Amino acid sequence: MSVLVTGGAGFIGSVVVDQLRVRGERVVVLDDLSRGHRDQLDADVPLYQAPVGDAATVRRIIDEHSVDTCIHFAGLIAVGESVKNPGLYWRRNVGESIILFETLADADVENVVFSSSAAVYGDPIELPIREDHPRKPTSPYGNTKMVMELVLEDLSAASPLRAVSLRYFNAAGATDRRRERHDPETHLIPLALRAAANGTPMKIFGTDYPTPDGTAIRDYIHVSDLGAAHLLAIEYLRCGEPTTAVNLGVGHGASVREVIATAESVTGIQINVEEMPRRAGDPAELVAAADTARMVLGWTPEITALADIIASAWHWEQRP
Ligand SMILES: NC(=O)c1ccc[n+]([C@@H]2O[C@H](COP(=O)([O-])OP(=O)(O)OC[C@H]3O[C@@H](n4cnc5c(N)ncnc54)[C@H](O)[C@@H]3O)[C@@H](O)[C@H]2O)c1
């Protein structure tokens, strides 16, 4: 039996491919390399370079590799880009994902782990955010994640397929083998470290939020802890447990200014900032209620100090 990892050449997918292989799982990757990198994968990992909406290739992979489980990371991830080009996001994240999931269900692949997002919640009406908080996304990106959760719920009712939708808060940090390489980069920690390395100013979007220092608060989770939850989600599904959705965050937040100050102390470099107006659709605070992941999956994050998360990414920046 093999685990099909879509988007395995991306940031989080490549970390999880490593973790699966360490655990002795057979892995096959489907990635069109539109945003990923072949060198994020070891040379002996089978890679099919195709979009997830290519049903014939998905079917071939399932048959050739006896796939029993799929982790679906592949997708477009930038909120701002989704606002500018919503059609692209609906086509890639929804249209193609539906084809993938239908092909899995038709081939009797029963276990699906889906990369969802805290973006499904929109502006929180209660903090920390529990999984039963209403889903009311404020961007096309968030809409695509919510819709795919609904598709999985419907497919689960109609077929033996069951799914865990993992609602990531902010994935960050690096392992000793893999790092974040988005292009363009929109995530705060790599941008802060780039500003430290280059001496260029970094933009803070919104300094008048109703938070203690006026900047937005997010829940940062180390990518290896995030990855570990996927392995636990597979165990959960292989035990025959039902479709569910689980937050992945550490349960406490850091503001943009706190992240920058921590990046300064990790790097020993002062970071110049440029204060900008708020961006549309950016909530003031997103912090997970993290107890469901502990109770349902038995998951406990290990790297919870922001300085340790940032240091793991900075070590990579320092490599020759
Ligand atoms: N990074 C975060 O903080 C975060 C937070 C919440 C949710 N997520 C979700 O986690 C998943 C992985 O995020 P990431 O940061 O690793 O992104 P990434 O851009 O590094 O990786 C995505 C990978 O998917 C591939 N891909 C994209 N669309 C594809 C398609 N239609 N067919 C085949 N391959 C395709 C890309 O080439 C890339 O290798 C995404 O679904 C994202 O929405 C990420």
The ligand as an SDF file (V2000), in Angstrom:
LIG
                    3D

 44 48  0  0  0  0  0  0  0  0999 V2000
    1.6820   27.4280    4.2980 N   0  0  0  0  0  0  0  0  0  0  0  0
    0.6970   27.7140    5.1600 C   0  0  0  0  0  0  0  0  0  0  0  0
    0.8820   28.4410    6.1420 O   0  0  0  0  0  0  0  0  0  0  0  0
   -0.6830   27.1270    4.9390 C   0  0  0  0  0  0  0  0  0  0  0  0
   -1.7330   27.5190    5.7920 C   0  0  0  0  0  0  0  0  0  0  0  0
   -2.9990   26.9780    5.5970 C   0  0  0  0  0  0  0  0  0  0  0  0
   -3.2120   26.0380    4.5840 C   0  0  0  0  0  0  0  0  0  0  0  0
   -2.1900   25.7020    3.7580 N   0  0  0  0  0  0  0  0  0  0  0  0
   -2.4460   24.7310    2.6750 C   0  0  0  0  0  0  0  0  0  0  0  0
   -1.4560   23.7170    2.7050 O   0  0  0  0  0  0  0  0  0  0  0  0
   -1.1810   23.2500    1.3760 C   0  0  0  0  0  0  0  0  0  0  0  0
    0.3210   23.2650    1.1340 C   0  0  0  0  0  0  0  0  0  0  0  0
    0.8220   24.5860    1.3580 O   0  0  0  0  0  0  0  0  0  0  0  0
    2.3550   24.9280    1.0670 P   0  0  0  0  0  0  0  0  0  0  0  0
    2.7000   26.1140    1.8920 O   0  0  0  0  0  0  0  0  0  0  0  0
    3.1840   23.6890    1.1720 O   0  0  0  0  0  0  0  0  0  0  0  0
    2.2500   25.3670   -0.4720 O   0  0  0  0  0  0  0  0  0  0  0  0
    3.3190   25.2210   -1.6650 P   0  0  0  0  0  0  0  0  0  0  0  0
    2.9320   26.2390   -2.6920 O   0  0  0  0  0  0  0  0  0  0  0  0
    4.7070   25.2460   -1.1380 O   0  0  0  0  0  0  0  0  0  0  0  0
    3.0220   23.7560   -2.2110 O   0  0  0  0  0  0  0  0  0  0  0  0
    1.9260   23.4580   -3.0310 C   0  0  0  0  0  0  0  0  0  0  0  0
    2.3860   22.4400   -4.0510 C   0  0  0  0  0  0  0  0  0  0  0  0
    1.2610   22.0390   -4.8420 O   0  0  0  0  0  0  0  0  0  0  0  0
    1.6220   22.0560   -6.2220 C   0  0  0  0  0  0  0  0  0  0  0  0
    0.3700   22.3370   -6.9400 N   0  0  0  0  0  0  0  0  0  0  0  0
   -0.4190   23.4510   -6.8200 C   0  0  0  0  0  0  0  0  0  0  0  0
   -1.5390   23.3020   -7.5300 N   0  0  0  0  0  0  0  0  0  0  0  0
   -1.4600   22.0680   -8.1300 C   0  0  0  0  0  0  0  0  0  0  0  0
   -2.3290   21.3300   -8.9560 C   0  0  0  0  0  0  0  0  0  0  0  0
   -3.5240   21.8090   -9.3190 N   0  0  0  0  0  0  0  0  0  0  0  0
   -1.9210   20.0910   -9.3820 N   0  0  0  0  0  0  0  0  0  0  0  0
   -0.7320   19.5880   -8.9890 C   0  0  0  0  0  0  0  0  0  0  0  0
    0.1210   20.2390   -8.1820 N   0  0  0  0  0  0  0  0  0  0  0  0
   -0.2380   21.4620   -7.7560 C   0  0  0  0  0  0  0  0  0  0  0  0
    2.6710   23.1320   -6.3660 C   0  0  0  0  0  0  0  0  0  0  0  0
    3.5150   22.9210   -7.4860 O   0  0  0  0  0  0  0  0  0  0  0  0
    3.4280   22.9820   -5.0300 C   0  0  0  0  0  0  0  0  0  0  0  0
    4.4930   22.0590   -5.1150 O   0  0  0  0  0  0  0  0  0  0  0  0
   -1.9930   24.1460    0.4450 C   0  0  0  0  0  0  0  0  0  0  0  0
   -3.1790   23.4690    0.0830 O   0  0  0  0  0  0  0  0  0  0  0  0
   -2.3210   25.3560    1.3000 C   0  0  0  0  0  0  0  0  0  0  0  0
   -3.5190   25.9830    0.9110 O   0  0  0  0  0  0  0  0  0  0  0  0
   -0.9330   26.2210    3.9080 C   0  0  0  0  0  0  0  0  0  0  0  0
  1  2  1  0
  2  3  2  0
  2  4  1  0
  4  5  1  0
  4 44  2  0
  5  6  2  0
  6  7  1  0
  7  8  2  0
  8  9  1  0
  8 44  1  0
  9 10  1  0
  9 42  1  0
 10 11  1  0
 11 12  1  0
 11 40  1  0
 12 13  1  0
 13 14  1  0
 14 15  2  0
 14 16  1  0
 14 17  1  0
 17 18  1  0
 18 19  2  0
 18 20  1  0
 18 21  1  0
 21 22  1  0
 22 23  1  0
 23 24  1  0
 23 38  1  0
 24 25  1  0
 25 26  1  0
 25 36  1  0
 26 27  1  0
 26 35  1  0
 27 28  2  0
 28 29  1  0
 29 30  1  0
 29 35  2  0
 30 31  1  0
 30 32  2  0
 32 33  1  0
 33 34  2  0
 34 35  1  0
 36 37  1  0
 36 38  1  0
 38 39  1  0
 40 41  1  0
 40 42  1  0
 42 43  1  0
M  CHG  2   8   1  16  -1
M  END
$$$$
